[in-house]
Amino acid sequence: RVSGFTLIEVLIVVLVMGVLFGTGLSVYSGVTRDSQLRTRTDELTSFFAACRHRALLRRTPVKFIYDNGILGTDQSHNLRQRISEIDSQFAAETFNNLSVDRTGIFMQNGQPVNQLLLPVELPGGHFSYITIGL
């Protein structure tokens, strides 16, 4: 009498392992994507908070300038943020019309705004939106 596993038993185990691995991988990629979105949102929120602080501290308006994937201000070369996940044309239209007045209110095209909805491209070609509170 020979003991061991049949070919069908081995194939079933391999199939179950493949399904579990695929499920785990998709869950992991979702967690990674959420983490990337949170990180980018936190970075941009901090950047805009620093710009508001500068406008209030110096009591002077701060205008945003987007050029070649980098968001900066007209006041300081130290306040810069690389934004490569956002479409260049959309970013130029959004950020070049954005400013902070000397009282700390964000203005876009002359109208006060308190949040921005930005489309971002994540690794793997996935698109999502992040909301930045101003």
C-alpha positions as CSV (number, residue, x, y, z in Angstrom):
1,R,0.0,0.0,0.0
2,V,1.4,3.4,-1.1
3,S,0.4,6.5,0.8
4,G,0.3,10.0,-0.6
5,F,-1.9,12.6,-2.3
6,T,-3.7,12.2,-5.5
7,L,-3.2,14.6,-8.4
8,I,-6.8,16.0,-7.9
9,E,-6.2,16.7,-4.2
10,V,-2.9,18.6,-5.0
11,L,-4.7,20.6,-7.7
12,I,-7.5,21.5,-5.4
13,V,-5.0,22.7,-2.7
14,V,-3.1,24.8,-5.3
15,L,-6.4,26.3,-6.6
16,V,-7.5,27.3,-3.0
17,M,-4.1,28.8,-2.3
18,G,-4.3,30.8,-5.6
19,V,-7.7,32.2,-4.7
20,L,-6.6,33.1,-1.2
21,F,-3.4,34.8,-2.5
22,G,-5.4,36.7,-5.2
23,T,-7.9,37.9,-2.5
24,G,-5.1,39.0,-0.2
25,L,-3.3,40.8,-3.0
26,S,-6.4,42.8,-4.0
27,V,-7.0,43.7,-0.3
28,Y,-3.4,44.8,0.1
29,S,-3.5,47.0,-3.1
30,G,-6.7,48.7,-1.8
31,V,-5.0,49.4,1.6
32,T,-1.9,50.7,-0.2
33,R,-4.0,53.0,-2.5
34,D,-5.9,54.4,0.5
35,S,-2.6,55.0,2.3
36,Q,-1.2,56.9,-0.8
37,L,-4.3,59.0,-1.0
38,R,-4.2,59.9,2.8
39,T,-0.5,60.7,2.5
40,R,-1.0,63.0,-0.5
41,T,-4.0,64.7,1.2
42,D,-2.0,65.3,4.4
43,E,1.0,66.7,2.4
44,L,-1.2,69.2,0.5
45,T,-3.2,70.2,3.5
46,S,0.0,71.0,5.4
47,F,1.4,72.9,2.4
48,F,-1.8,75.1,2.2
49,A,-1.8,75.6,6.0
50,A,1.8,76.9,5.8
51,C,0.9,79.2,3.0
52,R,-2.1,80.6,5.0
53,H,0.2,81.0,8.0
54,R,2.7,83.0,5.8
55,A,-0.1,85.3,4.5
56,L,-1.4,85.9,8.0
57,L,2.1,86.4,9.5
58,R,3.3,88.9,6.9
59,R,-0.2,90.4,6.3
60,T,0.3,90.1,2.6
61,P,-1.5,88.0,-0.1
62,V,0.1,84.8,-1.3
63,K,-0.5,83.8,-4.9
64,F,0.0,80.2,-6.0
65,I,2.1,79.3,-9.1
66,Y,2.0,75.9,-10.8
67,D,4.8,75.2,-13.2
68,N,6.2,71.9,-14.5
69,G,4.7,69.7,-11.8
70,I,5.7,72.0,-8.9
71,L,3.3,74.0,-6.9
72,G,4.8,77.1,-5.3
73,T,4.1,80.6,-4.3
74,D,5.1,84.1,-5.5
75,Q,6.3,85.0,-2.0
76,S,8.8,82.3,-1.2
77,H,10.9,79.6,-3.0
78,N,10.8,77.6,0.2
79,L,7.1,76.9,-0.1
80,R,7.1,74.3,-2.8
81,Q,5.3,71.0,-3.3
82,R,5.9,68.5,-6.1
83,I,2.5,67.4,-7.6
84,S,3.1,64.8,-10.2
85,E,-0.1,62.8,-9.7
86,I,-2.4,65.6,-11.0
87,D,-3.0,66.3,-14.7
88,S,-0.8,69.3,-15.6
89,Q,-3.5,71.3,-17.5
90,F,-6.0,70.8,-14.7
91,A,-3.4,71.8,-12.0
92,A,-2.4,74.9,-13.9
93,E,-6.0,76.0,-14.3
94,T,-6.8,75.3,-10.6
95,F,-3.7,76.5,-8.8
96,N,-2.7,79.5,-11.0
97,N,-6.1,81.1,-10.1
98,L,-5.7,80.3,-6.4
99,S,-4.5,82.7,-3.7
100,V,-4.6,83.4,0.0
101,D,-5.6,87.0,1.0
102,R,-3.9,88.7,3.9
103,T,-6.7,87.6,6.2
104,G,-6.1,83.9,5.5
105,I,-9.0,83.4,3.2
106,F,-8.4,81.3,0.1
107,M,-9.7,82.8,-3.1
108,Q,-10.2,81.2,-6.5
109,N,-11.1,83.4,-9.4
110,G,-12.1,86.1,-6.9
111,Q,-14.4,83.8,-5.0
112,P,-13.7,82.4,-1.5
113,V,-13.2,78.6,-1.4
114,N,-12.8,76.3,1.6
115,Q,-11.9,73.0,-0.2
116,L,-10.4,71.7,-3.4
117,L,-11.4,68.5,-5.1
118,L,-8.4,67.1,-7.0
119,P,-8.2,64.1,-9.4
120,V,-5.0,62.1,-8.8
121,E,-3.5,59.3,-10.7
122,L,-2.1,56.5,-8.6
123,P,0.5,53.9,-9.6
124,G,-1.0,51.2,-11.8
125,G,-3.1,53.7,-13.7
126,H,-5.8,54.0,-11.1
127,F,-7.6,57.4,-10.8
128,S,-9.2,58.8,-7.6
129,Y,-10.2,62.1,-6.0
130,I,-8.9,63.8,-2.9
131,T,-10.5,66.6,-1.1
132,I,-8.2,69.2,0.4
133,G,-9.6,71.4,3.2
134,L,-8.3,74.9,3.0
